[in-house]
């Protein structure tokens, strides 16, 4: 289950740790599916947060441009 309160940085760091574990073969085959599922959840969360930030920044830029006119 995905935690909605996790920050982008926390999600990214957890993804890095999962990737490191997989690359180092330090997780068992039994854990692999769980880690991959968690990674997918974290990627989805990061995508949502990035899109939200992009929209917010664009809105701010649009507001600044409107105030110039």
SULDA-V938900 format. One record per residue. N is the residue number from 1. OMEGA is omega in degrees with one decimal (* if undefined). NEAR is the number of other C-alpha atoms within 12 Angstrom. Layout:
n=(N | N)
omega=(OMEGA | OMEGA)
near=(NEAR | NEAR)
//
This chain:
n=(1 | 2 | 3 | 4 | 5 | 6 | 7 | 8 | 9 | 10 | 11 | 12 | 13 | 14 | 15 | 16 | 17 | 18 | 19 | 20 | 21 | 22 | 23 | 24 | 25 | 26 | 27 | 28 | 29 | 30 | 31 | 32 | 33 | 34 | 35 | 36 | 37 | 38 | 39 | 40 | 41 | 42 | 43 | 44 | 45 | 46 | 47 | 48 | 49 | 50 | 51 | 52 | 53 | 54 | 55 | 56 | 57 | 58 | 59 | 60 | 61 | 62 | 63 | 64 | 65 | 66 | 67 | 68 | 69)
omega=(-176.1 | 177.9 | -178.5 | -175.6 | -179.1 | 179.4 | 176.7 | -178.5 | 178.5 | 179.5 | -179.0 | 179.3 | 178.0 | 176.1 | 177.7 | 179.9 | 178.0 | 179.5 | 178.3 | 179.4 | -179.5 | -180.0 | -178.7 | -177.8 | -178.4 | 175.2 | -179.1 | 176.6 | 179.5 | -179.7 | -172.7 | -178.7 | 179.0 | -179.8 | 179.6 | 177.4 | 178.6 | 178.5 | 178.7 | 177.6 | -179.0 | 177.5 | 178.4 | 178.6 | 179.7 | 178.8 | 178.8 | -178.9 | 178.3 | 179.1 | 178.4 | 178.8 | 179.1 | 179.3 | -179.4 | 179.1 | 178.1 | 177.5 | 178.8 | 179.1 | 177.7 | 179.3 | 178.1 | 180.0 | 177.5 | -179.3 | 178.1 | -174.9 | *)
near=(13 | 17 | 15 | 16 | 13 | 18 | 19 | 24 | 17 | 19 | 29 | 25 | 18 | 25 | 26 | 19 | 22 | 28 | 22 | 16 | 20 | 21 | 13 | 11 | 14 | 16 | 19 | 14 | 13 | 10 | 16 | 19 | 15 | 17 | 25 | 22 | 17 | 25 | 28 | 22 | 23 | 33 | 25 | 21 | 28 | 27 | 18 | 18 | 23 | 19 | 15 | 15 | 15 | 14 | 14 | 14 | 14 | 14 | 14 | 14 | 14 | 14 | 13 | 12 | 11 | 10 | 9 | 8 | 7)
//
